[in-house]
Structure formats: structure tokens, C-alpha cells
Amino acid sequence: MAMIVESILSTRLSTQSRSLFKTVTWRCIAAADTFLIGWLITGNLAFAGSIASVEVLTKMGLYYMHERAWARVDWGFKER
């Protein structure tokens, strides 16, 4: 099974739209996590929401840039 996955990954290129979709879906998960942590620490839903809102905007851009940079790196792929 691992060989099949490796084979698929090594023959396909990551597109910008894939990176963007991964960015958005990951940020939804991460924002919920940040909101929950903020709420547990502060006990204030409004403050937790403010923290999560700012965090979504900054980290979405950072993640997208990180993802696109890694799409250009050949390291970690095995030759067939």
C-alpha cells in the first residue's frame, strides 16, 4: 500500500488550487482549535472569537506560502 501511495505522489504535481483548498480546509480545523483553546483559557467567547479571527487571516497566508514553497522542493521523493 505504501508503495502505491509513493508512486502516485511522485508522479503528480501539486497545483495552486490544491494548495489553496488545503490551506482553507486546514485553517477551518486550526481556527476551531484556536477558538476552543482561547475560550478555555479566557472563559470569554467574544475574546476567543477575536483571537481565532485574527489568527485565521495571518496563518492562512503563511500556510499558503509554505505549501507553495514545498511544492517546488524535490527533497523527500524517491526516484522510480
C-alpha positions in Angstrom: 0.0 0.0 0.0 2.8 2.5 0.9 4.4 1.8 -2.5 1.2 2.7 -4.3 0.9 5.9 -2.4 4.5 6.8 -3.0 4.1 6.0 -6.7 1.1 8.3 -7.0 2.7 11.1 -5.1 5.9 11.0 -7.1 4.1 11.2 -10.5 1.6 14.1 -9.7 2.4 17.7 -9.2 0.7 19.9 -6.6 -1.4 22.7 -8.3 -2.0 26.1 -6.8 -5.7 25.4 -6.5 -4.9 22.2 -4.5 -2.7 24.2 -2.2 -5.4 26.8 -1.7 -8.0 24.2 -0.9 -5.7 22.5 1.6 -5.0 25.9 3.1 -8.7 26.7 3.6 -9.6 23.3 5.0 -6.7 23.3 7.4 -7.5 26.8 8.6 -11.0 25.7 9.4 -9.7 23.0 11.6 -6.9 25.1 13.2 -9.3 28.1 13.8 -11.7 25.8 15.7 -8.8 24.6 17.8 -7.6 28.2 18.5 -11.1 29.3 19.4 -11.5 26.4 21.8 -8.1 27.0 23.4 -8.8 30.7 23.7 -12.2 30.1 25.3 -10.8 27.5 27.7 -8.0 29.9 28.8 -10.0 33.2 28.9 -13.5 31.9 29.6 -14.7 34.6 27.2 -16.4 33.6 23.9 -16.0 37.0 22.4 -12.3 37.2 23.2 -11.8 33.7 21.9 -13.5 34.6 18.7 -11.4 37.7 18.3 -8.2 35.6 18.7 -9.4 33.0 16.2 -10.4 35.6 13.6 -7.0 37.4 13.6 -5.2 34.1 13.7 -7.1 32.8 10.6 -6.1 35.7 8.5 -2.4 35.7 9.3 -1.8 31.9 9.3 -3.8 31.3 6.1 -1.3 33.4 4.2 1.7 31.9 5.9 0.5 28.3 5.3 -0.2 29.0 1.6 3.3 30.5 1.1 4.8 27.5 3.0 2.8 25.0 0.9 3.8 26.6 -2.4 7.5 26.7 -1.4 7.4 23.0 -0.6 5.7 22.2 -3.9 8.9 23.3 -5.5 11.2 21.2 -3.4 12.3 17.8 -4.7 13.6 16.5 -1.4 11.8 13.5 0.0 10.7 12.0 -3.3 12.2 8.7 -4.4 13.2 8.0 -8.0 11.4 5.1 -9.7 
